Amino acid sequence: MAKSENIPLEEEIVSILGQCGPALISALQSKFGCTAVLHGVDAASAGAGQSKKPEMRFSTQLSKGLRVSVWRDDLTTHHGVDAVVNAANEHLNHGGGLAKALSDAGGPDIQRESDRYMKAYGKLLTGDAIITPSGNLPCKWIIHAVGPSLPYNYKKYDVDNATPQLGKAVKNILEMMKKHNLKSVAIPAISSGLFNFPLPRCADIIVKTLKQYHDHHYSGAPLEVRLVNHDDRSVREMERACREILVLGSSVSHSQPAATLMKQPPKASYSEVVSHGKGSTSMKINNVTLNLQKGHIQRQKTDAIVNTISCHLDLSSGAISKAIYEEAGKGIQKEIYKNGFSNNYGDVIETTGHKLLCSYVYHTICPNRSQVSEKIFGDIISKCLGMAQKKQLSSISFPAIGTGVLGFNKQEVAQIMMDTAVKFAQQNNGMNMDIYYVIYPADTETYRAFEDKLKSLQGATQYSSSFNSASTQGEIPVKRSRSGMLLSFVY
């Protein structure tokens, strides 16, 4: 049975939803299969300014003639292609997410044709793709591709096992086009929404599969592949993957940056909050700056660094603690034994830096994933930040705690560590502090997980900043009373 929740809306929120309501509803439906209904918000007002035109952010033509482009657009209304791709499940039951949006827009024929196929041939396998008429959609055909579905708290091996399946789905889309003599197709970020596949990896796989198809199977016949998504995060990842894989890492006969194809959107929204340079990314919240960089934790010059040790307090066990021990010298092990009155999970033991470049080392006793809740892990991070604040330290460096033998997945660690830092920053007493997340240079997957989390925090900060700015300037009437209007969620 479907669940529903009602959220009362304040006047200022109604004002904001009058500008972005339809976009919010579309994003919730497409990504999470959640139906949102605005009650009491004038439809004309809510829809004002939402007729966004399709934006082509990137386009390149590969050496044999295959054209690949990246678009920000609603796939249900996207024009100019022979077919669109639906992120389908194995039963072709289009009841949520993008599948429901396309089925609703295309009319009952889409589900009817899918049911007819299921009755004749049975369920599909992961990686399969079939083609049916598109109903009322602007294109002629809809290709139903079954991408892999991951659990919410997926592990690295889940992603590794699913990677070939996603590549197979993309390849079968291209084979379906060839079989039906189609010349153009719009493909979304398959499996990245309801199916929980990590978006950066999804973009890489899709683009790499396109390149492999071009290099080994493409005949040179006219063919255009558009990577179409309506949310900026997916669009950015697709554009990044195309530039890295098709332009920087491939032989390309003709490539055009997005600036030559369209007017660039303002860059300030990202660069003002997050800056890139030499493998470093940062974001400021109040007086606290979150910094992401590649490097070696034992060589950091911050006031304090954080280490993980076992309950036996042995620095020679574990890659991070061993590296710190070798750099700091034997004295740090002696100090741990001297100061380690307690060795329970969740404890933090402070030592001096000895031969390290830092002044202090916070040795955290972290249990395995099966032995600890997310709250306890967050408490450990919070305790380190509190100790640094108490000593009035201006900087502290964390490694990616828990991503090794402790068994936490990388996305989980990034979320807990950064969310805890955000709470700390919001409660900070005004003292300036730099928090560094130092990722081992060769561990690109962990770096991407942290970078992805930082970008999502940046997006939330943008929203909050723009709202507060508008309130300060009198653009939003801030009132304490209820508006009598509701936002309902059905999921």
Buried (B, 14 or more C-beta within 10 A) or exposed (E): EEEEEEEEBBBBBBBBBBBBBBBBBBBBBBBBBBBBEBEEBEEEBBBEEEEEEBBBBBBBBBBEBBBBBBBBBBBBEBEEBBBBBBBBBBBBBBEBBBBBBBBBBBEEBBBEBBEEBBEEEEEBEBBBBBBBBBBEBBBBBBBBBBBBBBEEEBBBEBBEEBBEBBBBBBBBBBEBBBEEEBEBBBBBBBBBBBBBBBBBBBBBBBBBBBBBBBBEEBEEEEBBBBBBBBBBBBBBBBBBBBBBBBBEEBEEEEBBBBEEBBEEEEEEBBEBBBEEEEEEBBBBBBEBBBBBBBBBBBBBEBBBBBBBBBBEBBBEEBEBBBBBBEBBEEEBBEBBEEBBEEBEBBBBBBBBBBEBEBBBBBBBBBBEBEEBEBEEBBBBBBBBBEBBBEEEBEBBBBBBBBBBEBBBBBBBBBBBBBBBBBBBBEEBEEEEBBBBBBBBEEBEBBBBBBBBBBBBBBBEBBEEEEBEEBBEEEEBEEEEEEBEBBBEBEE
